[in-house]
Amino acid sequence: VSFTAQSKTISTVFDDDTSYQYYGNIFDINTKDEAITVTGMHIHTIATDDVYVEVWTLSGSFKDPETGPGRWTKITSGPVRGMGKGKPTVISSEIFDEVNIPGRSTQAFFVTLFTEQLLYSPGTSSYSNGDLVIQSGSAIGLEGDNYEPRVWNGALLYRK
């Protein structure tokens, strides 16, 4: 008898408002009691053609003053086909490296397109279910400038 963990999804929003687009979003997730493995991601872009995406992660919060460039690990690098406003753009599992996150811990994610086409929403909303919480974060520019608080528009795919 074999057991396969069921895939789950948690989403923020895929807002149609295109007033808020930038190069990248950075945000934290907090796991609840059990460990999870992030297996994929959907992002929100204004683009309707191929765009180059990178996703980086680190154990702990992006707000930690000890967080420097050397602590981040690249987990995605490659092209995706943008689906446009209001629709999820899937990052293929072929270019997404899974991330194991212990229970009761924080993990930061940084998503960038290198073009000003990643959509986000203003505000401090968090999104949660019985397994994890996606916190509000910041919109990040290529020169390190940021705007906060901002809500990443997207979805995480994971298993327990």
C-alpha positions as CSV (number, residue, x, y, z in Angstrom):
1,V,0.0,0.0,0.0
2,S,1.4,3.4,-1.0
3,F,0.3,6.8,0.2
4,T,0.6,10.0,-1.8
5,A,0.2,13.3,-0.1
6,Q,-2.7,15.3,-1.5
7,S,-1.8,18.5,-3.2
8,K,-3.3,21.7,-1.7
9,T,-3.5,25.3,-2.8
10,I,-3.7,28.6,-0.9
11,S,-4.3,31.8,-2.9
12,T,-4.2,35.5,-2.3
13,V,-5.9,37.6,-5.0
14,F,-5.7,38.0,-8.7
15,D,-6.9,41.6,-8.8
16,D,-7.9,43.1,-12.2
17,D,-6.4,46.5,-11.1
18,T,-3.3,47.1,-13.2
19,S,-2.4,50.3,-11.2
20,Y,0.0,48.2,-9.1
21,Q,2.7,46.5,-11.1
22,Y,6.4,46.3,-10.4
23,Y,9.5,44.2,-10.8
24,G,9.1,41.9,-7.8
25,N,7.2,41.0,-4.6
26,I,8.7,39.7,-1.4
27,F,6.6,38.1,1.4
28,D,6.7,35.7,4.3
29,I,4.7,32.6,5.0
30,N,4.2,31.1,8.4
31,T,3.4,27.4,8.8
32,K,1.1,26.2,11.5
33,D,1.7,23.0,13.4
34,E,2.8,20.7,10.6
35,A,5.6,20.8,8.1
36,I,4.7,21.5,4.4
37,T,6.5,21.2,1.1
38,V,5.8,24.0,-1.4
39,T,5.6,22.2,-4.7
40,G,4.6,25.1,-7.1
41,M,3.5,28.6,-7.5
42,H,1.2,30.7,-9.6
43,I,2.0,34.4,-10.1
44,H,0.0,37.4,-11.4
45,T,1.4,39.3,-14.3
46,I,0.0,41.8,-16.8
47,A,2.1,40.0,-19.5
48,T,0.4,37.8,-22.1
49,D,3.6,36.6,-23.7
50,D,6.7,34.9,-22.3
51,V,8.4,36.5,-19.4
52,Y,11.5,35.4,-17.4
53,V,10.8,34.6,-13.8
54,E,13.0,34.0,-10.8
55,V,11.9,32.9,-7.3
56,W,14.2,33.0,-4.3
57,T,13.6,31.8,-0.8
58,L,15.2,31.8,2.7
59,S,14.4,30.3,6.1
60,G,13.1,33.1,8.3
61,S,11.6,36.4,7.5
62,F,12.7,38.9,4.8
63,K,12.3,41.5,7.5
64,D,15.1,40.0,9.6
65,P,18.0,42.6,9.7
66,E,20.5,39.6,9.2
67,T,18.9,38.8,5.9
68,G,21.5,39.5,3.2
69,P,21.9,38.4,-0.4
70,G,24.0,35.3,0.5
71,R,21.2,33.7,2.6
72,W,18.7,33.4,-0.3
73,T,18.4,30.3,-2.5
74,K,17.2,30.4,-6.0
75,I,14.4,27.9,-6.6
76,T,13.0,29.0,-10.0
77,S,14.7,30.4,-13.1
78,G,13.1,30.4,-16.5
79,P,10.4,31.5,-18.9
80,V,6.7,31.3,-18.2
81,R,3.8,32.2,-20.4
82,G,2.0,35.2,-18.9
83,M,-1.8,34.8,-18.7
84,G,-2.6,38.5,-18.2
85,K,-4.5,40.4,-15.5
86,G,-7.0,38.5,-13.3
87,K,-5.6,35.1,-14.3
88,P,-3.0,32.9,-12.6
89,T,0.3,32.4,-14.5
90,V,1.6,28.9,-13.8
91,I,5.3,28.4,-13.0
92,S,6.0,24.9,-14.4
93,S,7.1,22.2,-12.0
94,E,10.0,21.6,-14.5
95,I,11.6,24.9,-13.3
96,F,10.3,25.1,-9.7
97,D,12.4,23.4,-7.0
98,E,10.3,22.2,-4.0
99,V,10.8,23.9,-0.6
100,N,10.5,21.9,2.6
101,I,9.3,24.1,5.5
102,P,9.1,22.9,9.1
103,G,6.0,23.3,11.2
104,R,5.8,26.6,13.2
105,S,8.3,28.4,11.2
106,T,8.7,31.3,8.8
107,Q,9.9,31.2,5.2
108,A,10.4,34.2,2.9
109,F,9.9,34.2,-0.9
110,F,11.0,36.8,-3.5
111,V,9.4,36.6,-6.9
112,T,10.8,38.8,-9.8
113,L,10.2,39.2,-13.5
114,F,13.0,41.8,-14.2
115,T,10.3,43.8,-16.0
116,E,7.7,46.0,-14.4
117,Q,4.9,43.5,-15.1
118,L,4.3,41.7,-11.8
119,L,0.9,42.6,-10.3
120,Y,0.3,43.2,-6.6
121,S,-2.2,44.8,-4.3
122,P,-1.7,47.6,-1.7
123,G,-2.5,46.7,1.9
124,T,-1.8,44.5,4.8
125,S,-4.1,41.6,4.2
126,S,-3.0,38.1,5.1
127,Y,-4.4,34.9,3.7
128,S,-4.6,31.7,5.8
129,N,-6.0,28.2,6.0
130,G,-5.4,25.4,8.5
131,D,-1.8,24.9,7.4
132,L,-0.2,28.2,6.7
133,V,-0.5,32.0,6.5
134,I,0.7,34.2,3.6
135,Q,1.7,37.6,5.1
136,S,1.7,41.0,3.3
137,G,5.1,42.1,2.1
138,S,6.7,44.6,-0.2
139,A,6.9,45.5,-3.9
140,I,10.6,45.5,-4.9
141,G,12.4,47.4,-7.6
142,L,15.6,46.6,-9.4
143,E,17.6,49.1,-7.5
144,G,16.4,47.8,-4.1
145,D,13.6,50.4,-3.7
146,N,10.4,49.0,-2.1
147,Y,6.9,49.9,-1.4
148,E,5.0,48.4,1.6
149,P,2.8,47.1,2.8
150,R,1.9,45.2,-0.4
151,V,0.0,41.9,-1.0
152,W,1.6,39.4,-3.3
153,N,-0.9,38.3,-5.9
154,G,-0.5,34.5,-6.4
155,A,-1.0,31.0,-5.2
156,L,1.2,28.4,-3.5
157,L,0.8,24.7,-4.2
158,Y,1.9,22.5,-1.4
159,R,1.6,19.1,0.3
160,K,1.8,18.1,4.0
